[in-house]
């Protein structure tokens, strides 16, 4: 069977990393060109989606800051805040829920379009047939985990401010001002960083989904390029690694641990391996499959999706059975 590497512009990873840094700090809004040169689909729409998600996250975080400050201001001393108010602040499930719903809505809207675009890169005559059960589950699970992670990060930062206030003998008003004004809690910066990271992660999820749906894609290659002084050495070492499209890559992390991501920025990786990662996947396609009739390729696509869904449902059912057995 003849296969070929799908032609793709070599990733300008360091240009993208610097563009993301500048974009997050609002020093420069020129991220479209870097996204396009790095191989991301729909760069203009991507930038718009980042901005829209950023605005929604900013609103949620600003309202949460106001909520916390109002609670703090109801007390006369920090020790009482720790003993009485902290459980309410720490366990504010409404923040997790609002963030999770926002992420899930965004992913559900943009990933199907991304999948269709990436499929057409491997086979221009094919279109997406919807998302597999695995990707739909990822959207739900990762959206909730993101909301929870952001709340827990807030809690650690708030607790640090309270600890500093107790240690330094600050008044409730002074601590309240620190919560409102702290750069750590700045909603605009945090929202833009999260929005940029997660929209780009959605691209990688969609690209992997498109590979799984496209019968022409046989394997995938991890691609990295750029100046070494701006790059992760372990990601440079990954450049050119080829695996079958349904198998994970092998990544030796900066922490020395071995990870098995299905794609760059896989949510199973630690943050240190995903933030500002400019790596992408490159499909390796079969010329023999591309030479089949459109009807045959569509049939193969439908069979692939059905098999993927069946495997996912079976594994989920087995997992649920194990959980029920443990709890009984």
ZAKOL-152884 format. One record per residue (C-alpha): x, y, z; residue number from 1; residue in one letter. Coordinates in steps of 0.2 Angstrom, whole numbers, plus 5000, padded with zeros to 4 digits. Layout:
<pts>
X, Y, Z, pos, code
X, Y, Z, NUM, A .
...
</pts>
This chain:
<pts>
X, Y, Z, pos, code
5000, 5000, 5000, 1, X .
5007, 5017, 4995, 2, X .
5007, 5030, 5009, 3, X .
5013, 5048, 5008, 4, X .
5016, 5061, 5021, 5, X .
5003, 5074, 5019, 6, X .
5011, 5090, 5014, 7, X .
5010, 5104, 5027, 8, X .
5020, 5120, 5031, 9, X .
5033, 5116, 5043, 10, X .
5028, 5122, 5060, 11, X .
5035, 5139, 5065, 12, X .
5034, 5134, 5084, 13, X .
5044, 5148, 5091, 14, X .
5035, 5161, 5082, 15, X .
5019, 5154, 5088, 16, X .
5026, 5153, 5106, 17, X .
5031, 5171, 5106, 18, X .
5015, 5177, 5098, 19, X .
5005, 5168, 5111, 20, X .
5015, 5176, 5125, 21, X .
5013, 5193, 5117, 22, X .
4994, 5190, 5115, 23, X .
4991, 5184, 5133, 24, X .
5000, 5200, 5140, 25, X .
4991, 5211, 5127, 26, X .
5007, 5217, 5121, 27, X .
5003, 5212, 5103, 28, X .
4988, 5205, 5095, 29, X .
4996, 5198, 5079, 30, X .
4993, 5180, 5083, 31, X .
4984, 5176, 5067, 32, X .
4999, 5175, 5056, 33, X .
5008, 5164, 5069, 34, X .
4993, 5152, 5070, 35, X .
4992, 5151, 5051, 36, X .
5011, 5148, 5048, 37, X .
5010, 5134, 5062, 38, X .
4997, 5124, 5053, 39, X .
4981, 5128, 5064, 40, X .
4965, 5129, 5054, 41, X .
4954, 5144, 5052, 42, X .
4966, 5156, 5061, 43, X .
4955, 5171, 5059, 44, X .
4940, 5162, 5067, 45, X .
4952, 5155, 5080, 46, X .
4957, 5172, 5086, 47, X .
4939, 5178, 5087, 48, X .
4934, 5162, 5097, 49, X .
4949, 5166, 5109, 50, X .
4942, 5183, 5112, 51, X .
4924, 5178, 5114, 52, X .
4929, 5165, 5127, 53, X .
4941, 5177, 5136, 54, X .
4927, 5189, 5138, 55, X .
4915, 5176, 5145, 56, X .
4928, 5170, 5157, 57, X .
4933, 5187, 5162, 58, X .
4915, 5191, 5167, 59, X .
4913, 5175, 5177, 60, X .
4930, 5178, 5186, 61, X .
4925, 5196, 5190, 62, X .
4909, 5192, 5197, 63, X .
4917, 5178, 5207, 64, X .
4930, 5191, 5214, 65, X .
4915, 5202, 5219, 66, X .
4907, 5188, 5228, 67, X .
4922, 5183, 5238, 68, X .
4926, 5202, 5242, 69, X .
4908, 5204, 5248, 70, X .
4909, 5189, 5260, 71, X .
4926, 5195, 5267, 72, X .
4919, 5212, 5270, 73, X .
4905, 5205, 5281, 74, X .
4918, 5201, 5294, 75, X .
4928, 5211, 5307, 76, X .
4944, 5200, 5308, 77, X .
4954, 5188, 5297, 78, X .
4953, 5174, 5310, 79, X .
4934, 5173, 5310, 80, X .
4935, 5173, 5291, 81, X .
4946, 5158, 5292, 82, X .
4935, 5149, 5304, 83, X .
4918, 5154, 5297, 84, X .
4919, 5161, 5279, 85, X .
4933, 5151, 5272, 86, X .
4922, 5135, 5269, 87, X .
4909, 5144, 5259, 88, X .
4923, 5153, 5249, 89, X .
4933, 5136, 5246, 90, X .
4918, 5126, 5241, 91, X .
4909, 5138, 5230, 92, X .
4902, 5125, 5217, 93, X .
4894, 5139, 5207, 94, X .
4911, 5145, 5201, 95, X .
4915, 5127, 5195, 96, X .
4898, 5125, 5186, 97, X .
4898, 5142, 5177, 98, X .
4916, 5139, 5171, 99, X .
4912, 5121, 5166, 100, X .
4896, 5126, 5156, 101, X .
4906, 5140, 5147, 102, X .
4920, 5128, 5142, 103, X .
4908, 5114, 5137, 104, X .
4897, 5126, 5126, 105, X .
4913, 5133, 5117, 106, X .
4920, 5116, 5114, 107, X .
4904, 5109, 5108, 108, X .
4902, 5124, 5095, 109, X .
4920, 5124, 5088, 110, X .
4927, 5107, 5088, 111, X .
4914, 5100, 5075, 112, X .
4919, 5114, 5063, 113, X .
4938, 5111, 5066, 114, X .
4935, 5092, 5063, 115, X .
4927, 5095, 5046, 116, X .
4941, 5107, 5041, 117, X .
4955, 5095, 5046, 118, X .
4946, 5080, 5038, 119, X .
4946, 5090, 5021, 120, X .
4965, 5092, 5023, 121, X .
4967, 5074, 5022, 122, X .
4953, 5070, 5010, 123, X .
4945, 5085, 5002, 124, X .
4929, 5076, 4997, 125, X .
4925, 5070, 5014, 126, X .
4915, 5079, 5027, 127, X .
4914, 5076, 5046, 128, X .
4900, 5064, 5051, 129, X .
4899, 5072, 5069, 130, X .
4909, 5068, 5084, 131, X .
4913, 5051, 5091, 132, X .
4907, 5046, 5108, 133, X .
4925, 5047, 5115, 134, X .
4927, 5066, 5109, 135, X .
4909, 5070, 5115, 136, X .
4914, 5063, 5132, 137, X .
4931, 5072, 5132, 138, X .
4921, 5088, 5130, 139, X .
4910, 5085, 5145, 140, X .
4924, 5078, 5156, 141, X .
4938, 5090, 5152, 142, X .
4926, 5105, 5154, 143, X .
4921, 5100, 5171, 144, X .
4939, 5097, 5176, 145, X .
4944, 5114, 5169, 146, X .
4931, 5123, 5180, 147, X .
4937, 5113, 5195, 148, X .
4955, 5116, 5192, 149, X .
4952, 5135, 5190, 150, X .
4942, 5135, 5206, 151, X .
4956, 5126, 5216, 152, X .
4969, 5138, 5209, 153, X .
4959, 5152, 5215, 154, X .
4957, 5144, 5232, 155, X .
4976, 5142, 5234, 156, X .
4979, 5160, 5229, 157, X .
4965, 5167, 5241, 158, X .
4972, 5156, 5255, 159, X .
4990, 5163, 5252, 160, X .
4982, 5181, 5253, 161, X .
4973, 5177, 5269, 162, X .
4989, 5169, 5276, 163, X .
4999, 5184, 5272, 164, X .
4986, 5195, 5280, 165, X .
4987, 5185, 5296, 166, X .
5006, 5185, 5296, 167, X .
5007, 5203, 5293, 168, X .
4993, 5209, 5304, 169, X .
4983, 5216, 5290, 170, X .
4965, 5223, 5292, 171, X .
4950, 5215, 5283, 172, X .
4949, 5230, 5272, 173, X .
4968, 5228, 5267, 174, X .
4965, 5210, 5263, 175, X .
4950, 5214, 5253, 176, X .
4959, 5226, 5243, 177, X .
4973, 5213, 5240, 178, X .
4960, 5201, 5234, 179, X .
4953, 5214, 5222, 180, X .
4969, 5221, 5216, 181, X .
4981, 5206, 5216, 182, X .
4989, 5203, 5199, 183, X .
4987, 5184, 5203, 184, X .
4968, 5187, 5203, 185, X .
4968, 5198, 5188, 186, X .
4953, 5191, 5178, 187, X .
4958, 5198, 5161, 188, X .
4975, 5190, 5161, 189, X .
4969, 5174, 5168, 190, X .
4955, 5173, 5156, 191, X .
4965, 5177, 5141, 192, X .
4978, 5164, 5146, 193, X .
4965, 5150, 5149, 194, X .
4955, 5155, 5133, 195, X .
4971, 5154, 5122, 196, X .
4977, 5138, 5129, 197, X .
4960, 5129, 5128, 198, X .
4955, 5135, 5110, 199, X .
4972, 5128, 5104, 200, X .
4969, 5112, 5114, 201, X .
4953, 5110, 5105, 202, X .
4962, 5111, 5088, 203, X .
4973, 5096, 5093, 204, X .
4958, 5086, 5099, 205, X .
4949, 5090, 5083, 206, X .
4964, 5085, 5072, 207, X .
4965, 5069, 5081, 208, X .
4946, 5066, 5079, 209, X .
4948, 5070, 5060, 210, X .
4962, 5057, 5058, 211, X .
4952, 5044, 5067, 212, X .
4937, 5047, 5055, 213, X .
4947, 5049, 5039, 214, X .
4950, 5031, 5031, 215, X .
4965, 5039, 5021, 216, X .
4975, 5043, 5037, 217, X .
4986, 5028, 5041, 218, X .
4998, 5036, 5054, 219, X .
5003, 5052, 5062, 220, X .
5019, 5061, 5065, 221, X .
5024, 5073, 5079, 222, X .
5031, 5089, 5072, 223, X .
5042, 5102, 5081, 224, X .
5054, 5115, 5074, 225, X .
5062, 5131, 5079, 226, X .
5076, 5138, 5088, 227, X .
5082, 5128, 5102, 228, X .
5084, 5142, 5115, 229, X .
5065, 5145, 5114, 230, X .
5059, 5126, 5114, 231, X .
5057, 5112, 5126, 232, X .
5072, 5100, 5122, 233, X .
5061, 5085, 5125, 234, X .
5048, 5091, 5112, 235, X .
5062, 5094, 5100, 236, X .
5067, 5075, 5103, 237, X .
5049, 5071, 5098, 238, X .
5051, 5078, 5081, 239, X .
5048, 5065, 5068, 240, X .
5041, 5052, 5079, 241, X .
5028, 5041, 5069, 242, X .
5014, 5030, 5077, 243, X .
4998, 5023, 5070, 244, X .
4984, 5035, 5071, 245, X .
4975, 5026, 5085, 246, X .
4991, 5024, 5096, 247, X .
4999, 5036, 5108, 248, X .
5016, 5045, 5106, 249, X .
5029, 5042, 5119, 250, X .
5035, 5058, 5128, 251, X .
5048, 5058, 5141, 252, X .
5043, 5073, 5152, 253, X .
5054, 5087, 5159, 254, X .
5051, 5079, 5175, 255, X .
5058, 5062, 5170, 256, X .
5041, 5053, 5169, 257, X .
5035, 5044, 5153, 258, X .
5019, 5050, 5146, 259, X .
5008, 5043, 5132, 260, X .
4999, 5057, 5124, 261, X .
4988, 5054, 5109, 262, X .
4992, 5072, 5102, 263, X .
5001, 5088, 5107, 264, X .
4993, 5097, 5122, 265, X .
4983, 5081, 5127, 266, X .
4974, 5085, 5143, 267, X .
4983, 5069, 5151, 268, X .
4999, 5079, 5151, 269, X .
5005, 5090, 5165, 270, X .
5003, 5109, 5162, 271, X .
5022, 5111, 5160, 272, X .
5021, 5100, 5144, 273, X .
5006, 5109, 5136, 274, X .
5007, 5128, 5140, 275, X .
5015, 5137, 5125, 276, X .
5017, 5121, 5116, 277, X .
5018, 5124, 5097, 278, X .
5019, 5106, 5092, 279, X .
5007, 5098, 5080, 280, X .
5002, 5082, 5072, 281, X .
5005, 5078, 5054, 282, X .
4995, 5065, 5045, 283, X .
5002, 5051, 5034, 284, X .
4989, 5046, 5021, 285, X .
4987, 5031, 5010, 286, X .
4987, 5035, 4991, 287, X .
4978, 5018, 4989, 288, X .
4964, 5023, 5000, 289, X .
4963, 5040, 4992, 290, X .
4961, 5031, 4975, 291, X .
4945, 5022, 4980, 292, X .
4928, 5029, 4975, 293, X .
4920, 5043, 4986, 294, X .
4906, 5030, 4991, 295, X .
4919, 5018, 4996, 296, X .
4929, 5030, 5007, 297, X .
4912, 5036, 5015, 298, X .
4908, 5019, 5019, 299, X .
4925, 5016, 5027, 300, X .
4922, 5032, 5037, 301, X .
4905, 5027, 5043, 302, X .
4912, 5010, 5048, 303, X .
4927, 5018, 5057, 304, X .
4915, 5029, 5067, 305, X .
4904, 5015, 5072, 306, X .
4919, 5004, 5078, 307, X .
4926, 5018, 5088, 308, X .
4909, 5021, 5096, 309, X .
4907, 5003, 5100, 310, X .
4924, 5001, 5108, 311, X .
4921, 5017, 5118, 312, X .
4904, 5011, 5124, 313, X .
4911, 4994, 5129, 314, X .
4925, 5001, 5139, 315, X .
4914, 5013, 5148, 316, X .
4902, 4999, 5152, 317, X .
4916, 4989, 5159, 318, X .
4923, 5004, 5169, 319, X .
4906, 5007, 5176, 320, X .
4904, 4988, 5181, 321, X .
4921, 4989, 5190, 322, X .
4915, 5004, 5200, 323, X .
4899, 4996, 5205, 324, X .
4908, 4981, 5210, 325, X .
4920, 4991, 5221, 326, X .
4905, 5000, 5229, 327, X .
4895, 4985, 5233, 328, X .
</pts>
